Amino acid sequence: MTPPSSPPLSIIIIGAGFAGLTAAIECHRKGLTNLVLFEKSPSLSPLGDIISFGQNSSRIFTNWGNLPDLLSPIIHKADQVHFHDSSGRFVTTQSFKEEHLAWGERINGHRGEIHSLVYSHALSLGIPIRLGVTVTKYFETPSHAGVVTSSGEAHTADLVIAAEGVRSKARTLILGEEDHPLPSGYAVFRSWFPTPLSFFSSPLTSHLVSRGDTHNAWIGTDVHFLAASIKNGKEISWVCTHVDTSDISESWQFPGSKPAALSLLQNWDPVVKELVKATPEERLFDYKLVFRDPLPTFVSPEGRTILVGDAAHPFLPTSIQGASQAMEDGVVLAVCLDRIKGDGTKVKEAVRVWEGLRYERVHRVQKTGVTTREQWHKADWDVIWKEPEVLHLKREGWILDFDSERDAEERYERVREGLVKEGRL
Ligand SMILES: Cc1cc2nc3c(=O)[nH]c(=O)nc-3n(C[C@H](O)[C@H](O)[C@H](O)COP(=O)(O)OP(=O)(O)OC[C@H]3O[C@@H](n4cnc5c(N)ncnc54)[C@H](O)[C@@H]3O)c2cc1C
């Protein structure tokens, strides 16, 4: 029962990435509308390149008005991927048709374009999003949590949701100390650009773009290269994951070097080299992958500040689940807060149960990032030529055919009772 005189549960969200926006939209969908979102960027420019949402998160978009219709024209349409060795010899095709029929569509597209549609949807609901506000400090007491912004303003609420991505400042409050990223030993060259006209006629590249969208993978020793054409071949995106131990700072916007990429791919398929050569210099980025050990908890000592998305659990791109798990966090959180609707004194219960529902799943999914990379980078080609399916992406039902909202509704009470028995509630 909600105490009759209590004000509605108040929430501050930091970060307007997919984690923060999903938490805001899903809370709003459950009637929790006393919230505000702070984002440090003064404007949301369409940054990034290809991003993937598995069926476990594409189903979330279907609850958000006409978003699926708006996404349809901008997403990648191929439902198969062709694998090659590094010299370009065809190895195998993996079809996604059956899983699309069984589990629904995946969504692959430009991060900036998809993000801007989600952002507009949040605005259309009336969610207050304050751009250009950087949070510099987190604090909490038993009765509330708060943040201080770079202009010195302090804001408090029943709950603070830190969705600030991999460089999260709230991790210090949660852990009681600063944690430092470790080099993963890998980096990714990434690019997205309008398909050059010459690609449509060149015998090297026309198969990539002339008959609609395509998806191709080239697998070498400790390097893999993925290329996808989008919007009926009009745009093209490629990513190349490779060994790199030089630098551990992490940013989506490090400029990449074409000569460095070409020298890495010297003896590779001419198709791959053509993709790199055609890349406009200013559209090539070099994303250094860092690694963070799993956190012992996502919840602050007083249970009033939590980490969601990459702030809690950064993913390797080879898991293809970073954005999906960030969205699941928001969906499950909204279910948990709905159970204590209006009662700010029960926030600790809601967030502890939320963590109980999320912790094991996100860390199990996180591990698939390493297994997929190793499956490709350390491939035994004697085995592969006999059994090419070894290269296929593992598409697992427990990850993809998963309804995070239903699961949370079904398990909330059991997890809560377990926490009570353990004396954690
Ligand atoms: C610019 C950018 C480009 C990206 N491009 C790709 C891509 O091409 N492909 C891909 O797979 N993934 C990409 N990602 C990462 C991907 O979006 C995330 O891994 C995933 O969606 C999880 O999202 P998140 O909301 O947890 O984190 P993020 O997407 O990192 O969002 C965090 C948000 O918090 C804001 N923020 C951070 N610190 C503060 C602060 N102190 N105060 C206020 N706001 C703060 C950031 O500006 C950002 O908007 C990109 C992320 C960013 C930020």
The ligand as an SDF file (V2000), in Angstrom:
LIG
                    3D

 53 58  0  0  0  0  0  0  0  0999 V2000
   29.2950    8.4440  -28.7640 C   0  0  0  0  0  0  0  0  0  0  0  0
   29.0590    6.9710  -28.6550 C   0  0  0  0  0  0  0  0  0  0  0  0
   29.1350    6.1810  -29.8120 C   0  0  0  0  0  0  0  0  0  0  0  0
   28.9340    4.8050  -29.7360 C   0  0  0  0  0  0  0  0  0  0  0  0
   28.9890    4.0560  -30.8870 N   0  0  0  0  0  0  0  0  0  0  0  0
   28.7280    2.7330  -30.8490 C   0  0  0  0  0  0  0  0  0  0  0  0
   28.7510    1.9620  -32.0150 C   0  0  0  0  0  0  0  0  0  0  0  0
   28.9800    2.4590  -33.0910 O   0  0  0  0  0  0  0  0  0  0  0  0
   28.4910    0.6390  -31.9270 N   0  0  0  0  0  0  0  0  0  0  0  0
   28.2000    0.0330  -30.7330 C   0  0  0  0  0  0  0  0  0  0  0  0
   27.9620   -1.1810  -30.6920 O   0  0  0  0  0  0  0  0  0  0  0  0
   28.1640    0.7470  -29.5830 N   0  0  0  0  0  0  0  0  0  0  0  0
   28.4290    2.0730  -29.6210 C   0  0  0  0  0  0  0  0  0  0  0  0
   28.4030    2.8190  -28.4610 N   0  0  0  0  0  0  0  0  0  0  0  0
   28.1910    2.1360  -27.1800 C   0  0  0  0  0  0  0  0  0  0  0  0
   26.8010    1.6430  -27.0080 C   0  0  0  0  0  0  0  0  0  0  0  0
   25.8580    2.6380  -27.3000 O   0  0  0  0  0  0  0  0  0  0  0  0
   26.7120    1.1570  -25.5920 C   0  0  0  0  0  0  0  0  0  0  0  0
   27.6840    0.1400  -25.3930 O   0  0  0  0  0  0  0  0  0  0  0  0
   25.3920    0.5020  -25.2350 C   0  0  0  0  0  0  0  0  0  0  0  0
   24.3400    1.0020  -25.9900 O   0  0  0  0  0  0  0  0  0  0  0  0
   25.1070    0.7100  -23.7490 C   0  0  0  0  0  0  0  0  0  0  0  0
   24.6730    2.0490  -23.5710 O   0  0  0  0  0  0  0  0  0  0  0  0
   24.7940    2.9220  -22.2740 P   0  0  0  0  0  0  0  0  0  0  0  0
   23.5980    3.7980  -22.2860 O   0  0  0  0  0  0  0  0  0  0  0  0
   25.0400    2.0750  -21.0900 O   0  0  0  0  0  0  0  0  0  0  0  0
   26.1180    3.7710  -22.4730 O   0  0  0  0  0  0  0  0  0  0  0  0
   26.4670    4.9290  -23.5190 P   0  0  0  0  0  0  0  0  0  0  0  0
   25.8520    4.6480  -24.8250 O   0  0  0  0  0  0  0  0  0  0  0  0
   27.9290    5.0900  -23.4500 O   0  0  0  0  0  0  0  0  0  0  0  0
   25.7330    6.2360  -22.9280 O   0  0  0  0  0  0  0  0  0  0  0  0
   26.2000    6.9310  -21.7900 C   0  0  0  0  0  0  0  0  0  0  0  0
   25.6740    8.3530  -21.8350 C   0  0  0  0  0  0  0  0  0  0  0  0
   25.9870    9.0130  -20.6120 O   0  0  0  0  0  0  0  0  0  0  0  0
   26.4730   10.3070  -20.8840 C   0  0  0  0  0  0  0  0  0  0  0  0
   27.3450   10.7080  -19.7480 N   0  0  0  0  0  0  0  0  0  0  0  0
   28.5370   10.1630  -19.4090 C   0  0  0  0  0  0  0  0  0  0  0  0
   29.0460   10.7340  -18.3050 N   0  0  0  0  0  0  0  0  0  0  0  0
   28.1470   11.6690  -17.9110 C   0  0  0  0  0  0  0  0  0  0  0  0
   28.1040   12.5880  -16.8280 C   0  0  0  0  0  0  0  0  0  0  0  0
   29.1000   12.6490  -15.9310 N   0  0  0  0  0  0  0  0  0  0  0  0
   27.0310   13.4290  -16.7150 N   0  0  0  0  0  0  0  0  0  0  0  0
   26.0260   13.3640  -17.6240 C   0  0  0  0  0  0  0  0  0  0  0  0
   26.0150   12.4970  -18.6770 N   0  0  0  0  0  0  0  0  0  0  0  0
   27.0470   11.6470  -18.8190 C   0  0  0  0  0  0  0  0  0  0  0  0
   27.2300   10.1300  -22.1880 C   0  0  0  0  0  0  0  0  0  0  0  0
   27.4080   11.3540  -22.8660 O   0  0  0  0  0  0  0  0  0  0  0  0
   26.3190    9.1690  -22.9340 C   0  0  0  0  0  0  0  0  0  0  0  0
   25.3180    9.8380  -23.6600 O   0  0  0  0  0  0  0  0  0  0  0  0
   28.6380    4.1920  -28.4800 C   0  0  0  0  0  0  0  0  0  0  0  0
   28.5410    4.9830  -27.3260 C   0  0  0  0  0  0  0  0  0  0  0  0
   28.7350    6.3620  -27.4010 C   0  0  0  0  0  0  0  0  0  0  0  0
   28.6170    7.2100  -26.1430 C   0  0  0  0  0  0  0  0  0  0  0  0
  1  2  1  0
  2  3  1  0
  2 52  2  0
  3  4  2  0
  4  5  1  0
  4 50  1  0
  5  6  2  0
  6  7  1  0
  6 13  1  0
  7  8  2  0
  7  9  1  0
  9 10  1  0
 10 11  2  0
 10 12  1  0
 12 13  2  0
 13 14  1  0
 14 15  1  0
 14 50  1  0
 15 16  1  0
 16 17  1  0
 16 18  1  0
 18 19  1  0
 18 20  1  0
 20 21  1  0
 20 22  1  0
 22 23  1  0
 23 24  1  0
 24 25  2  0
 24 26  1  0
 24 27  1  0
 27 28  1  0
 28 29  2  0
 28 30  1  0
 28 31  1  0
 31 32  1  0
 32 33  1  0
 33 34  1  0
 33 48  1  0
 34 35  1  0
 35 36  1  0
 35 46  1  0
 36 37  1  0
 36 45  1  0
 37 38  2  0
 38 39  1  0
 39 40  1  0
 39 45  2  0
 40 41  1  0
 40 42  2  0
 42 43  1  0
 43 44  2  0
 44 45  1  0
 46 47  1  0
 46 48  1  0
 48 49  1  0
 50 51  2  0
 51 52  1  0
 52 53  1  0
M  END
$$$$
